[in-house]
Amino acid sequence: MPRIHPSANVDSRAEFAVDAEIGPGCLIEGPVTIGPGTRLIAMVSLMGPLTLGRGNTLYPHVSLGFAPQDRKFASSTAGAGTVIGDDN
């Protein structure tokens, strides 16, 4: 069963490998898949659609899957999502 810190805010659409670790203050929104052996240390923010592969470690204050900080980008445009491979 994944270890999810009680202070983490996790969307019901998120899916976790049985040995995933979600640290304190993490925010997971939307369809996010977290692979085996992946650790979110603390204060990590993920926005789906997003897939994290096997054996990744995300350190505090990492943000993935959000719209780019570019005024020309229409935030209402749905993207294809973000895919991060293994061992990053």
C-alpha positions in Angstrom: 0.0 0.0 0.0 1.4 3.5 -0.9 2.6 5.6 2.0 0.7 8.9 1.9 1.4 11.5 4.5 -1.8 12.8 6.2 -1.0 16.4 5.2 -0.9 15.5 1.5 -3.8 16.6 -0.7 -4.5 13.8 -3.2 -7.2 13.8 -5.9 -9.3 10.6 -6.0 -8.3 10.1 -9.7 -4.6 9.6 -8.7 -3.2 6.1 -9.0 -0.1 4.9 -7.0 2.2 1.9 -7.1 2.0 -0.1 -3.9 5.4 1.2 -2.8 5.1 4.8 -3.8 5.8 7.4 -1.0 4.0 10.7 -0.9 5.5 13.2 1.6 4.1 16.0 3.7 2.4 18.9 2.0 2.3 17.3 -1.5 -0.6 18.3 -3.8 -1.7 15.9 -6.5 -4.5 17.1 -8.8 -6.2 15.3 -11.7 -5.3 12.0 -13.3 -1.8 11.3 -12.0 -0.1 7.9 -12.1 2.9 7.3 -9.9 5.1 4.3 -10.6 6.9 1.8 -8.3 9.7 3.1 -6.1 8.8 6.7 -6.7 9.2 9.2 -3.8 7.7 12.7 -3.5 9.8 14.0 -0.6 7.7 17.0 0.5 5.7 20.0 -0.9 5.6 18.5 -4.5 2.8 19.7 -6.7 1.6 17.5 -9.6 -1.2 18.3 -12.1 -2.6 15.6 -14.4 -2.7 14.2 -16.8 0.7 13.2 -15.7 2.6 9.9 -15.5 5.7 9.3 -13.4 7.6 6.1 -14.1 9.6 3.8 -11.8 12.2 4.9 -9.3 11.9 8.6 -9.5 12.6 11.0 -6.6 11.0 14.5 -6.6 12.5 17.0 -4.1 10.7 19.8 -2.3 8.9 22.4 -4.3 9.0 20.6 -7.6 5.9 21.4 -9.8 5.1 19.3 -12.8 2.2 19.2 -15.3 1.0 22.8 -14.9 0.4 25.3 -17.7 3.6 27.1 -18.8 4.2 30.6 -17.4 3.7 32.2 -20.8 1.0 34.8 -21.4 0.6 33.7 -25.0 -0.5 30.2 -23.8 -4.3 29.8 -23.5 -4.7 28.0 -20.2 -8.1 26.7 -21.3 -6.4 24.6 -23.9 -6.1 21.0 -22.8 -2.6 19.5 -23.2 -1.6 16.0 -23.9 -0.1 15.7 -20.5 3.3 15.0 -19.1 5.2 11.7 -19.0 8.4 11.3 -16.9 10.3 8.1 -17.5 12.2 5.9 -15.0 15.1 6.6 -12.6 15.0 10.4 -12.6 
